[in-house]
Amino acid sequence: MTNPTPSPAPTLRDVAEAAGVHTATASRALNPKTRQQISAETARRVMRAAQALGYQPNSVARSLKTSRSSTVGLVIPDLTNPLFPPIVRGVESVLESDGYNVWIVNTDNDEERERAKIESLRSRQVEGLIVATARLDHPLLRQLHEQGVTMVLINRQVRELPVPAVTGDDATGVAAAVRHLAGLGHTRIAHLSGPLGTSTGLVRSQAFRHAVRDLGLADDPSLVVECAHWSEDDGAAALRALLTRTGDFTAVVAGNDLIALGCYDVFAERGLSCPGDISVIGFNDMPFLDKLRPPLTTVAVPHHDLGAEAARMLLDCIDEPGRPARSLLLPATLIVRGSTAPPPGARTSTRP
């Protein structure tokens, strides 16, 4: 018994004939970028015909014809960091609705891997890059900018590089964290910063120092420790170093939530109570922080919106290559939970 010969895949011409339209009209109807050029009823008729026939557009052929790949590269430093999935979803939600596919690469914070991954994306003819790996000094991104690569930076920026960027309002978020602790009665607050070679680490650290000065709190450099990485292990190491150096503080503002989680590890090791002995505030509002014991007070950044706005900005840059670079700052909000309380021995006022 011989196997039946498989039916040939339906073509664009087949879709056009089934819908009773010209091939060019069918092509416009199936492309989100040109669909508005025809009537809504015609577009629906073509899409119903395509679905009934099982038609799949030949994206390779279309890219050869139009010199556009309808693909974008998204460069992430660490996919295991819970910060990034909502950013990815935000990027995809905008780009996919505009007919683009997203290639996601993970650099593991390794410069050589980053270079290789970006070269791979460019070999696939991506139309632009959304980059979340930026460091303050980033020769590769400067080189790509000089070569005319369309890019948008997300979450971080490069010093004096005129590339569009979408970031959270880190400075305002950190200031709100310090004000909250000061309002509870804390006067000696420590800061476990992220890597100062990143804009997020530097801006949050500078904002912390400005906030304690503005509020008349102790501006003690010995209470600030830089973490080498945005990680739980580095947060734990930084707090251990701080406790070895001095125990004269009652609260910690962590550079991000992972660093704050490292503090929880040290509290468990040393039998410290949070917030009874030390209060802690994180940054980013990662998923499931409300399930910790105690739930973590943190600064929330709208990461899905961050991704969506970066995608919109990239589409604008693709459509208008000469447009000036602009930056967008999204609001940060303090989320108060159970990891912050008045310092040990502080008096609590009661109302009659």
C-alpha positions, 0 to 999 in steps of 0.5 A: 500500500502506497502512502497518498501524495500530500496535498500542496500547501495552500498559496496566497493565490488560493486564499485570494480566490477563496475570498473572491479578491485580488492577490494583492488585496489578500496580501494586504489583509494578511499583513497587520501593517497594511490591513487598514488599507482595505475595508474591515469586511474584506479583511475579515473575509480574507482571514476567514478564507486563510484560516479555512484553508490552513494558509501560513504566510511564507515569512522568508519569502516576504522578507526577501521581497520587502527587505524586512524580516518583521523580527526584533531581538530582545537581549536579556542579561539573566532569564532566571531573574524574575524581573524579566518575564513581565518585561518580555511579555510586555514586549511581545504583546506590542510587537506580535500585534504589529506583526513582528516576531521576537528573538530572545537571547540570554547573555548571562551577564557575560560580555563575550556571550553578549557579543556572540548573541547579538551577532547571531541576531544581526545575522538573522536580519532583525530590524532592531534590538531591545537591550536590557544588558546596558552598563554605564560604559558599554563599548559594544552598544556604542559600536552598534549605535555608530553602525546605525543599528536601531536600538532601544534600551530598557531598564538601564542606560549607557552614559552619554549615548543618544539611544532611546530608553525606557526606565523606571523612576529609580530615584523617586522609588528609593526616596520613597523607601527612605522616607517610609523608614524615617517615618517609622523612626529609623535614623541609621539606614544601610544601603546594599547597592547593586553594581555601580557599573550599571545605571540602576545601581548608580542611580539608586545608590545616589538617590539613597545618599541624597534622601538620607541627607535631605531627611537629616539622617546619618549619612555614613559611608560605612553603611553602604555596601556595593554588591558585585551582582544583582543576586541573592548570594551577593546580597547575603555576602554584603549584609554579612560584611556589613554586620561584621563591620558594624551592627549600628543600623536598624534598617536596610534599603536593598538595591533590588529584591534579590539582594533583599532576599539575601538579607533574609538568608542572613537573618535566618543564619544569625537568628535576627528578626525581621522587622523586629531587629532590622527592617528591609525594603527591596526594589522591583516587586518581583512575583510572590514577595507577598508569600515571604515571611515576613512579606517584603516591602518593596518599590514596584516598577510596572515591568510589563509597561516597561516592555510594552513602551520599549516595543512601541518606541522601537517600532517608532524608530523603525518607521522613522529612522531619523527621529531624535532619541528620547527617554521615557521614565515610568513611575515607581510606587512603594508597596508597604508589607510586613518587613518594615516596622519601627526600630527596636525600642522605639516608642509608639504613640497612641491616640486617646 
